[in-house]
Amino acid sequence: MTTPTKNRWALFQKGALMLTFLGASFLPVNAEQNKIELNDSAYYEMPGVNVLMFTNWYNENFSDSKMSGIEIIHHGKRTVTNGDVRLNSTPEQWDPIPKFNRKEVDRENNVVKAWLEYPGFEYMIQTEPSGDDIIISVHLDKPLPENLNGKVGFNIEFLPSAYFGKTYLMDSEPGMVPHYPSGPTKMNEAGKTEPLPIAKGYSMVLAPEDDTRRIGIESENELMFFDGRNKAQNGWLVLRSLIPAGETGRVIEWKMSVSSVDGWLRDPVISFSQVGYHPAQAKRAVIELDKNADYLAEASLFKINEAGKKVKVHTGNVEQWGFYQRYQYGIFDFSDITESGLYTVQYGDTESRPLRIGEKVYENIWHPTLDIYIPVQMDHVLVNEAYRIWHGASHLDDALQAPVNHEHFDLYAQGPTTDTQYQPGEHIPGLNVGGWYDAGDYDIRTQSQYYTILNLVNAWADFNVNRDETLVKQENRYVDLHHPDGKNDILQQIEHGAIGLLAQHRAVGHAIPGIIVSDLSQYTHLGDGLTMTDNLIFNAVLDSLEMDYPYSGTFDDRWAFTSKSTPLNYGSAAALAASSRALKEYDPDFAQECLETAIGVWNYEQGKEPDIFYVGNTTGGSLILEELRAATQLLIATGSDKYAQRIKEMWPDVSKGFVFLASTLLPALDLMDDAFVAKVKKRAETYVEELEELQTQNPFGVPITEGGWAGNGTVISYGITNYMLYKAFPDVMDKEHVFKALNYILGCHPDSDISFVSGVGLHTKKVAYGMNRADFSYIPGGIVPGILMLDPDFPENKEDWPFLWGENEYVITVGGSYIYLANAVQELLKE
């Protein structure tokens, strides 16, 4: 039964009166009246408040990425998302999402409309201001289909971490936002858990006590408040109203008040490398300011002595760079300061964190990645660290042949045939060895494996990396951290990756896209990978709980996707050829098999039309990239002129894609003739000219991507390319382009000053998307994707919410490339 509007308004006013006694006022929700209006970027704005209306969209590969619909950026933090019609009370990532059709922005009337549809019905969402409030409404031309009555509603989602420790009022009844989900739930008709509302009513105020987070919503449609974390650890808090059955027109209307602190300005961010700087380096702090902040022309550097006293040692100009995204920037250069010690930057009333200057600041910055992160990602082995087991020896039942004509939910697919001697569902022996978990999940993505191996081999070859902190016993499937075993760790990791790649060629005769669980219930698993499987080979003849060692009737084995892909085969061959030279003395027989396999792949692929099977990001890069990888690595491993000849033939295409292909080519440059080297140098000169344009695009001087996955991997690759070009042509490339890339990763970037390498730097990433993300924890040495650019102008990396994979998910590939770049910077500083 609904409450008459007058009574509901009385309840709303009663809640406001209660808030007055608490020292806060809901009516009005703002400290002063601030008319909310559409700005030039087509979102609503008033001090401290941005209301975005479908400026971003659900991810085309992974459905719901928590960055679409109606969103709110509240005093500098995105706290609300997914204001949209949904078929679930607390939608999970792969639950149905609507199709976006179009959007209209009526600037004259400050109205925005968006048209969307699900199979069976269409709808329109409208936002319009009312003073300093926003009216949100949902419109239907036709009633909901009968089968959807009671199942479709308008949702809006609140970031749990933004409201930890805060309260709410629902029709004046007080409640507390739970730190940890504890119900209520029920079992639905399908036998699945379904959250029940924490509270219901017609007016809700979230965080009434906090001027920077308070949001009020009033509606004639019943409001239901859910905790999505009861279904999934990455769930958000959801406010929902059901669309009434049989109605058309304006079927839902919410009045939303978002608190605005009058005159609010975002605090300045002073960003720099969180590990510090070598005395010989250029040293610049990038100062990020609110777009309405007054610009100060000077900043100062203070040195901190042993007694804690701060002595001013330098005052200098802050070069006004201009605007990038929504912020204005200045650059404070203190390169002249070369004395070792601890310092802090002062800009107006803002003081930075301490920064180091010293000759050894980079000495161990890659150690956590090699010592901890990469070993923790090792599959098919138990990984121990003192009193802790990171995970057991998982997936020893790998793997079943994937079904044909099947598209997987995580970018894998199997073509019309298996391209192997195995039938769909049949066990492929020999795949239960080597390899690393690709990311914060547990798949073996071949493309990730060979990219990581190539970077590790390059680091070993170029910098003589020799470190022993990890015990690896392949025969016992056992790894122990902080336990030297007399063997070079980087070679042990190269071997582990190569074991996984070689196993594919042994088993089916070619590289395969990868190995991954078959269904979402396993894919969303968090914690120890060993608990995903009984490690026994599936046998359909057995009962689901029956075991007959080494078989069981439990269908928990991963699938091997095995469709042929020439680019993937070349990429795998490149890594095997590289591994052969790194492991030549470490394990001569294994190294020889790696090399022979790589040569066999090259001869096979060169003699036929390529197999082009592109699906997602699992079937290899472009053909030119992967063939060049194979040619360069085989040239280095064998010295055979036939590979050099093929590289020359590929040069026109390589030149066109130089920015992406240079780091693949350059390791073999010393084995090419002078005429070819001259061509590469000339192209490098053009590339350096192109870099000058990059310096005008953002104040950090590196390529910042703007897709659905943040760009730290791109920045590191950029740094590696520039290092290799500097080593090849020191008269052409400025090594400062290498330093800028590493500085960006370590803290000199938009949004904050955090180091994106967990455990490295003074202020470092401690909440990330690894296998332990449900514990709001991290894996030392892991590197997150970094700053995600949300349209139209918002740079974001959540430091209190690990579940946004596009910002915070570790991937093994970046671990290998980061080790290379960190060593490259050290090598340059020796000069």
URJO-V881777 format. One record per pair of residues at least 12 apart in sequence whose C-alpha atoms are under 6 Angstrom apart, sorted by sequence separation. I is the first residue (numbers start at 1). J is the second residue. D is the distance in whole Angstrom. If there is no record, write none. Layout:
I/J/D  I/J/D
//
This chain:
56/68/5  70/82/6  102/114/6  113/125/6  125/137/6  184/196/5  204/216/6  226/238/5  301/313/6  318/330/6  319/331/5  343/355/5  381/393/4  404/416/5  470/482/5  471/483/5  539/551/6  631/643/5  766/778/5  69/82/5  70/83/4  102/115/5  113/126/4  125/138/5  204/217/5  225/238/6  272/285/5  301/314/5  318/331/5  342/355/6  380/393/5  404/417/6  469/482/5  470/483/5  471/484/6  538/551/6  539/552/6  540/553/6  54/68/6  67/81/6  68/82/5  69/83/5  101/115/6  112/126/6  124/138/6  203/217/6  225/239/5  271/285/6  300/314/6  318/332/5  342/356/5  380/394/5  469/483/5  470/484/5  471/485/5  536/550/5  537/551/5  538/552/5  539/553/5  580/594/6  54/69/4  69/84/5  101/116/5  112/127/5  124/139/5  164/179/6  203/218/4  224/239/6  271/286/5  300/315/4  341/356/6  380/395/6  469/484/4  536/551/5  538/553/6  580/595/5  723/738/6  53/69/6  54/70/6  100/116/5  111/127/6  123/139/6  202/218/6  224/240/5  270/286/6  299/315/6  341/357/5  468/484/5  536/552/6  722/738/6  53/70/5  99/116/6  111/128/5  123/140/5  202/219/5  223/240/6  270/287/5  299/316/6  340/357/5  538/555/6  52/70/6  99/117/5  223/241/5  269/287/6  298/316/6  340/358/5  576/594/5  577/595/5  52/71/5  98/117/5  222/241/6  269/288/5  298/317/5  719/738/5  788/807/6  51/71/6  98/118/5  202/222/5  268/288/6  297/317/6  298/318/5  468/488/5  51/72/5  201/222/6  202/223/5  268/289/5  297/318/5  403/424/5  467/488/5  468/489/5  577/598/6  759/780/5  786/807/5  50/72/6  201/223/5  402/424/5  466/488/5  467/489/6  576/598/6  719/741/5  758/780/5  785/807/5  50/73/5  200/223/6  401/424/5  533/556/5  758/781/5  785/808/6  49/73/6  200/224/5  266/290/5  401/425/5  757/781/6  758/782/6  784/808/5  49/74/5  400/425/5  401/426/5  573/598/4  757/782/6  784/809/5  48/74/6  199/225/5  400/426/5  715/741/6  757/783/5  784/810/5  48/75/4  197/224/6  198/225/6  400/427/4  756/783/6  783/810/6  197/225/5  198/226/6  399/427/6  400/428/6  756/784/6  782/810/6  64/93/5  197/226/5  399/428/6  171/201/6  63/94/6  170/201/6  171/203/5  170/203/6  398/431/6  769/802/5  170/204/4  398/432/5  768/802/4  769/803/6  169/204/6  219/254/5  629/664/6  767/802/5  169/205/5  218/254/6  291/327/5  396/432/5  632/668/6  168/205/6  218/255/5  290/327/5  291/328/6  168/206/4  217/255/6  289/327/6  304/342/5  168/207/5  217/256/5  289/328/5  303/342/6  304/343/6  769/808/5  167/207/5  216/256/6  303/343/4  768/808/5  769/809/4  770/810/6  166/207/5  216/257/5  288/329/5  302/343/5  453/494/6  517/558/4  215/257/6  287/329/6  302/344/5  516/558/5  517/559/6  215/258/5  287/330/5  301/344/6  516/559/5  286/330/6  301/345/5  515/559/6  566/610/5  751/795/6  214/259/5  286/331/5  300/345/6  515/560/4  566/611/5  285/331/6  300/346/5  514/560/6  565/611/5  285/332/5  299/346/6  514/561/6  565/612/6  181/229/6  211/259/6  284/332/6  299/347/5  513/561/6  565/613/5  181/230/6  284/333/4  283/333/6  512/562/5  283/334/6  568/619/6  283/335/5  568/620/4  282/335/5  380/433/6  567/620/5  571/626/5  574/629/6  578/633/6  379/435/6  567/623/5  570/626/5  574/630/4  577/633/6  379/436/5  570/627/6  573/630/6  577/634/6  378/436/4  379/437/6  511/569/5  663/721/5  279/338/4  377/436/5  567/626/5  574/633/5  377/437/5  570/630/5  435/496/6  434/496/5  435/497/5  434/497/6  87/151/6  87/152/5  434/499/5  435/500/5  86/152/6  434/500/4  86/153/6  433/500/6  446/513/6  85/153/6  446/514/5  85/154/4  445/514/5  84/154/6  444/514/5  84/155/6  444/515/5  38/110/6  83/155/6  431/503/6  443/515/6  83/156/4  443/516/5  712/785/5  82/156/6  711/785/6  712/786/6  82/157/6  710/785/5  81/157/5  160/236/6  710/786/5  80/157/6  159/236/6  710/787/5  80/158/5  158/236/6  279/357/6  710/788/5  79/158/6  157/236/6  158/237/5  276/355/5  278/357/6  279/358/6  79/159/5  157/237/5  276/356/4  277/357/5  278/358/5  157/238/4  276/357/6  278/359/5  156/238/6  270/352/6  156/239/5  706/789/5  155/239/6  155/240/4  154/240/6  154/241/5  153/241/5  420/508/6  153/242/4  152/242/6  153/243/5  152/243/6  385/480/6  35/131/5  36/132/5  149/245/5  381/477/4  382/478/5  383/479/5  384/480/5  385/481/5  710/806/6  35/132/5  381/478/5  382/479/6  383/480/6  709/806/4  710/807/6  34/132/5  713/814/6  720/821/6  143/246/5  143/247/5  143/248/5  513/618/5  142/248/6  513/619/5  141/248/6  140/248/5  140/249/5  139/249/5  139/250/4  138/250/6  139/251/6  138/251/6  138/252/5  137/252/5  137/253/4  136/253/6  136/254/5  135/254/6  135/255/5  134/255/6  454/575/6  134/256/5  450/572/6  453/575/6  133/256/6  133/257/5  450/575/5  394/529/6  394/530/4  391/528/5  90/228/5  392/530/5  397/535/5  396/535/5  397/536/5  395/535/6  397/537/5  419/563/6  414/561/6  415/563/6  414/563/6  15/172/4  402/559/5  401/559/6  402/560/5  399/558/5  400/559/5  401/560/5  402/561/5  11/171/6  398/558/6  399/559/5  400/560/6  399/560/6  447/620/6  24/209/6  411/616/5  48/260/6  47/260/6  48/264/6  47/264/6  30/259/5  29/259/5  30/260/5  31/261/6  527/771/6  526/771/6  527/772/6  440/769/6  440/770/4  440/771/5  456/816/6  452/813/5  455/816/5  459/820/5  455/817/5  452/816/5  448/813/6  440/809/6  440/810/6  439/810/5  439/811/4  438/811/6  324/698/6  438/812/6  373/779/6  373/780/6  373/781/5  373/782/5  368/780/6  369/781/4  368/781/4  366/819/5  326/793/5  325/793/5  273/743/5  274/746/6  273/746/5  274/747/5  273/747/5  272/747/5  273/748/6  272/748/4  271/748/5  274/755/6  271/753/5  275/761/5  274/761/5  274/762/5  234/803/6  56/791/6  55/791/6
//
